[in-house]
């Protein structure tokens, strides 16, 4: 065990510097508990606090304790392989750490290193150690490992032989028995290999059952005080499962790593989970760990050749981050008291706003189109009015210039013009029926003036009267065409 590392350090030139730095465990003074160097940077690493002494194991038969579990009457412990053959037993202690009974192995145990208990009360001894000469072993590597099971009330442990899949020897000190009764073994190396059994566990078998490697456990450099410094923070020395099976803990010489077990999968928890780290500062050579029966605390013990206490620790629980803390929510309003606005979701409000915006754009487009069309109609109307009211183009001066010869001819022939007009009018009147007289359009203007009552004509005078009226009308038309206003002659009565 690691207490024997002291002699190996002195014997190994490779580790001379480590010896100078850490000294030998047998004579090293346990450092006083101190805060972890990484506690401020790792939120999952708790503060370092000394454990509470539950009792002290002082019986001379119980030395080099390497495994520990809590029982209904107190504790059960085992010695490791350094003890005499007569001491290779499973010891039961009361709450004051006094031995109450012991159970020997039916054959020699090679190197018992950890102790576990299942729900039915069966104890399981992990005979899985394989110390080298550097760590105080014989140097004869074992070809197989074993578990010893002791049922409640039994006095004869049963052996279960196992082997690593590649046949190589490994030194291990940690055992967990999951709720299905499968062993989970974690090797001692700084990067602990995790092995389990995928087949039923055989009993009293001569041929070892091969294990399966299922992952690794990686301790962290926590800086927690221990006699071996950084080496001690990486060496796996024990493990345990909580009574309810929901938490698993793996320890090094300096710290306890607790994992949450989901659906009974211990392997997944310790190989992929995030640990909550409880420092175990100042233990002279921390070897074993176990849960109390209520699962509230850890208990630990060190491998010592003298009296050693059982210590109790409160597992570290990191504070919940603010985002995880449950937020106080206002109760939802009752359906009958909720307004329409309260029933709208953010998506509903967004859709309403988009709809209003599109409707507004449509109204703007329609308004612009209406204004453009109205302006076009108004412009066309104004252009038509301007064209209708525009004055006629002035006549050509050459055409309107006075012609003296023409004027003289017109003045010299007024009578001829009048006679021609009278003749034309007489001809039109003759074409009319006897009962109607045609009035030229040019004479329509005179219809607005009040007319004097017609004179009573005699039959002899009627042709003359008609001829005179036609002649008068013809003269008025000719006067209009000539542009010369003509005074109306006063009409004689009778």
KAURZI-V515814 format. One record per residue. N is the residue number from 1. RES is the residue in one letter. PSI is psi as a letter, one per 20 degrees, with the letter a starting at -180 (* if undefined). NEAR is the number of other C-alpha atoms within 12 Angstrom. Layout:
# KAURZI-V515814
N | RES | PSI | NEAR
N | RES | PSI | NEAR
This chain:
# KAURZI-V515814
1 | X | r | 45
2 | X | i | 46
3 | X | h | 38
4 | X | j | 30
5 | X | h | 33
6 | X | g | 30
7 | X | h | 25
8 | X | h | 28
9 | X | g | 29
10 | X | h | 22
11 | X | i | 19
12 | X | o | 17
13 | X | h | 14
14 | X | h | 13
15 | X | k | 21
16 | X | g | 18
17 | X | h | 14
18 | X | h | 25
19 | X | g | 26
20 | X | h | 18
21 | X | h | 17
22 | X | h | 28
23 | X | a | 26
24 | X | q | 30
25 | X | h | 37
26 | X | h | 25
27 | X | i | 19
28 | X | q | 23
29 | X | p | 18
30 | X | p | 26
31 | X | q | 23
32 | X | q | 19
33 | X | q | 24
34 | X | r | 24
35 | X | q | 25
36 | X | q | 33
37 | X | h | 21
38 | X | j | 22
39 | X | h | 25
40 | X | h | 15
41 | X | i | 14
42 | X | o | 21
43 | X | i | 22
44 | X | j | 29
45 | X | p | 34
46 | X | r | 36
47 | X | q | 34
48 | X | p | 34
49 | X | q | 27
50 | X | q | 27
51 | X | q | 29
52 | X | p | 21
53 | X | p | 21
54 | X | g | 25
55 | X | r | 24
56 | X | p | 29
57 | X | o | 37
58 | X | j | 22
59 | X | p | 23
60 | X | i | 19
61 | X | i | 28
62 | X | n | 39
63 | X | r | 33
64 | X | l | 42
65 | X | p | 52
66 | X | i | 53
67 | X | q | 52
68 | X | p | 52
69 | X | r | 46
70 | X | p | 42
71 | X | r | 32
72 | X | h | 17
73 | X | i | 19
74 | X | d | 26
75 | X | q | 41
76 | X | p | 46
77 | X | r | 53
78 | X | q | 48
79 | X | q | 47
80 | X | a | 48
81 | X | i | 35
82 | X | i | 34
83 | X | r | 27
84 | X | q | 19
85 | X | h | 19
86 | X | i | 20
87 | X | i | 28
88 | X | n | 34
89 | X | r | 41
90 | X | p | 45
91 | X | p | 39
92 | X | p | 34
93 | X | q | 30
94 | X | a | 22
95 | X | i | 22
96 | X | j | 20
97 | X | k | 32
98 | X | p | 27
99 | X | p | 27
100 | X | h | 19
101 | X | r | 23
102 | X | q | 28
103 | X | o | 32
104 | X | r | 27
105 | X | q | 31
106 | X | h | 20
107 | X | r | 18
108 | X | p | 22
109 | X | p | 38
110 | X | g | 36
111 | X | m | 45
112 | X | p | 47
113 | X | i | 51
114 | X | r | 55
115 | X | p | 50
116 | X | r | 53
117 | X | p | 44
118 | X | r | 33
119 | X | h | 22
120 | X | j | 19
121 | X | j | 23
122 | X | p | 25
123 | X | q | 41
124 | X | o | 44
125 | X | p | 52
126 | X | n | 53
127 | X | m | 44
128 | X | j | 47
129 | X | q | 48
130 | X | m | 39
131 | X | p | 36
132 | X | r | 23
133 | X | h | 22
134 | X | h | 25
135 | X | j | 26
136 | X | j | 25
137 | X | a | 26
138 | X | i | 19
139 | X | i | 16
140 | X | o | 18
141 | X | q | 21
142 | X | q | 28
143 | X | i | 25
144 | X | r | 32
145 | X | r | 40
146 | X | q | 45
147 | X | q | 44
148 | X | p | 46
149 | X | p | 39
150 | X | o | 34
151 | X | q | 20
152 | X | p | 20
153 | X | i | 16
154 | X | q | 18
155 | X | j | 21
156 | X | o | 20
157 | X | q | 31
158 | X | p | 29
159 | X | q | 30
160 | X | o | 33
161 | X | p | 33
162 | X | r | 39
163 | X | q | 31
164 | X | q | 32
165 | X | h | 23
166 | X | j | 14
167 | X | i | 18
168 | X | q | 16
169 | X | q | 24
170 | X | q | 33
171 | X | p | 42
172 | X | q | 40
173 | X | j | 48
174 | X | p | 49
175 | X | p | 53
176 | X | p | 49
177 | X | o | 43
178 | X | r | 35
179 | X | i | 28
180 | X | j | 22
181 | X | j | 30
182 | X | p | 30
183 | X | q | 45
184 | X | o | 50
185 | X | p | 52
186 | X | p | 50
187 | X | r | 42
188 | X | i | 43
189 | X | q | 28
190 | X | h | 26
191 | X | n | 23
192 | X | p | 34
193 | X | q | 32
194 | X | p | 39
195 | X | q | 37
196 | X | r | 36
197 | X | p | 31
198 | X | j | 21
199 | X | r | 15
200 | X | q | 16
201 | X | o | 28
202 | X | r | 25
203 | X | q | 20
204 | X | k | 20
205 | X | q | 20
206 | X | h | 15
207 | X | p | 17
208 | X | q | 25
209 | X | p | 29
210 | X | p | 28
211 | X | r | 31
212 | X | p | 25
213 | X | p | 24
214 | X | j | 26
215 | X | a | 24
216 | X | q | 27
217 | X | p | 41
218 | X | o | 29
219 | X | r | 38
220 | X | q | 36
221 | X | n | 29
222 | X | h | 40
223 | X | j | 37
224 | X | p | 41
225 | X | p | 39
226 | X | r | 39
227 | X | i | 38
228 | X | j | 39
229 | X | c | 35
230 | X | h | 25
231 | X | g | 31
232 | X | h | 40
233 | X | i | 40
234 | X | i | 32
235 | X | p | 40
236 | X | p | 47
237 | X | i | 53
238 | X | r | 53
239 | X | r | 54
240 | X | r | 52
241 | X | p | 47
242 | X | q | 39
243 | X | h | 31
244 | X | i | 23
245 | X | j | 31
246 | X | i | 23
247 | X | q | 39
248 | X | q | 47
249 | X | p | 51
250 | X | p | 55
251 | X | q | 52
252 | X | a | 53
253 | X | i | 49
254 | X | h | 50
255 | X | q | 54
256 | X | p | 48
257 | X | o | 45
258 | X | p | 44
259 | X | q | 37
260 | X | p | 29
261 | X | o | 27
262 | X | p | 18
263 | X | k | 16
264 | X | j | 24
265 | X | n | 28
266 | X | h | 43
267 | X | g | 41
268 | X | h | 26
269 | X | g | 33
270 | X | i | 40
271 | X | h | 32
272 | X | i | 20
273 | X | r | 24
274 | X | p | 26
275 | X | q | 34
276 | X | p | 35
277 | X | p | 41
278 | X | o | 42
279 | X | q | 47
280 | X | m | 52
281 | X | q | 42
282 | X | j | 35
283 | X | p | 44
284 | X | h | 37
285 | X | m | 49
286 | X | p | 50
287 | X | g | 50
288 | X | q | 53
289 | X | q | 54
290 | X | r | 49
291 | X | q | 41
292 | X | r | 32
293 | X | h | 25
294 | X | i | 15
295 | X | j | 25
296 | X | h | 19
297 | X | r | 30
298 | X | q | 45
299 | X | q | 44
300 | X | r | 54
301 | X | q | 49
302 | X | q | 46
303 | X | o | 43
304 | X | q | 35
305 | X | j | 29
306 | X | a | 20
307 | X | p | 23
308 | X | p | 30
309 | X | q | 33
310 | X | p | 42
311 | X | q | 34
312 | X | p | 31
313 | X | q | 33
314 | X | o | 28
315 | X | p | 37
316 | X | p | 29
317 | X | o | 23
318 | X | q | 19
319 | X | q | 14
320 | X | p | 11
321 | X | q | 11
322 | X | h | 8
323 | X | h | 8
324 | X | h | 8
325 | X | p | 9
326 | X | p | 9
327 | X | q | 8
328 | X | p | 6
329 | X | q | 7
330 | X | p | 7
331 | X | q | 7
332 | X | p | 11
333 | X | q | 12
334 | X | q | 11
335 | X | h | 11
336 | X | i | 10
337 | X | i | 11
338 | X | p | 12
339 | X | r | 11
340 | X | h | 12
341 | X | h | 12
342 | X | h | 16
343 | X | i | 17
344 | X | p | 14
345 | X | r | 12
346 | X | h | 12
347 | X | g | 11
348 | X | g | 15
349 | X | g | 16
350 | X | g | 13
351 | X | h | 14
352 | X | g | 16
353 | X | g | 14
354 | X | g | 14
355 | X | g | 14
356 | X | g | 14
357 | X | g | 14
358 | X | h | 14
359 | X | g | 14
360 | X | g | 14
361 | X | g | 14
362 | X | g | 14
363 | X | g | 14
364 | X | g | 14
365 | X | g | 14
366 | X | g | 14
367 | X | g | 14
368 | X | g | 14
369 | X | g | 14
370 | X | g | 14
371 | X | g | 14
372 | X | g | 14
373 | X | h | 14
374 | X | g | 14
375 | X | h | 14
376 | X | g | 14
377 | X | g | 14
378 | X | h | 14
379 | X | g | 14
380 | X | h | 14
381 | X | g | 14
382 | X | h | 14
383 | X | h | 14
384 | X | g | 13
385 | X | g | 12
386 | X | h | 12
387 | X | h | 12
388 | X | h | 11
389 | X | j | 10
390 | X | p | 11
391 | X | q | 9
392 | X | q | 9
393 | X | p | 7
394 | X | q | 10
395 | X | q | 10
396 | X | p | 9
397 | X | h | 10
398 | X | h | 9
399 | X | h | 9
400 | X | i | 9
401 | X | q | 12
402 | X | p | 11
403 | X | o | 13
404 | X | h | 10
405 | X | g | 11
406 | X | g | 12
407 | X | h | 14
408 | X | h | 12
409 | X | h | 14
410 | X | h | 16
411 | X | h | 14
412 | X | i | 13
413 | X | l | 14
414 | X | h | 17
415 | X | h | 15
416 | X | h | 15
417 | X | g | 23
418 | X | h | 26
419 | X | g | 21
420 | X | h | 19
421 | X | g | 27
422 | X | h | 27
423 | X | g | 23
424 | X | g | 24
425 | X | h | 31
426 | X | h | 28
427 | X | g | 18
428 | X | h | 23
429 | X | h | 28
430 | X | h | 19
431 | X | i | 14
432 | X | r | 15
433 | X | r | 10
434 | X | h | 12
435 | X | j | 9
436 | X | q | 12
437 | X | p | 19
438 | X | p | 23
439 | X | p | 24
440 | X | q | 24
441 | X | h | 14
442 | X | i | 19
443 | X | j | 23
444 | X | h | 14
445 | X | h | 15
446 | X | i | 17
447 | X | h | 13
448 | X | h | 8
449 | X | q | 9
450 | X | p | 9
451 | X | q | 11
452 | X | q | 13
453 | X | p | 11
454 | X | q | 13
455 | X | q | 14
456 | X | o | 13
457 | X | q | 15
458 | X | r | 11
459 | X | h | 10
460 | X | h | 10
461 | X | i | 14
462 | X | g | 15
463 | X | h | 17
464 | X | h | 15
465 | X | g | 22
466 | X | g | 28
467 | X | h | 25
468 | X | g | 23
469 | X | g | 27
470 | X | h | 32
471 | X | h | 31
472 | X | g | 33
473 | X | h | 34
474 | X | h | 32
475 | X | g | 35
476 | X | g | 32
477 | X | g | 30
478 | X | h | 27
479 | X | h | 22
480 | X | g | 18
481 | X | h | 13
482 | X | i | 14
483 | X | j | 10
484 | X | o | 12
485 | X | q | 13
486 | X | p | 16
487 | X | p | 12
488 | X | p | 13
489 | X | q | 9
490 | X | p | 8
491 | X | p | 15
492 | X | p | 10
493 | X | q | 11
494 | X | * | 12
